[in-house]
């Protein structure tokens, strides 16, 4: 396996890990939300499905607005630095 292929595989592995983590975090938030609202938490398979859907939707939004979000983040960081923070 060449260096370029290894880099592609490593990037793909990291993407999978990130997606898995995003889904697990979303699942935790959903569990908390259901409990806070006094609603029954769906079974694990349904909760996992909903978490994947929400994480995928968030990814699509971030992809569409990614440059804007990144620009806003940089501006916020720059503003914070100029204010002495």
Secondary structure, DSSP 8 states (H G I E B T S, - for coil): --HHHHHHHHHHHHHHHHHHHHHHHHHHHHHHHHHHTT-----HHHHHHHHHHHHHHHHHHHHHHHHHHHHHHHHHHHHHHHTT-
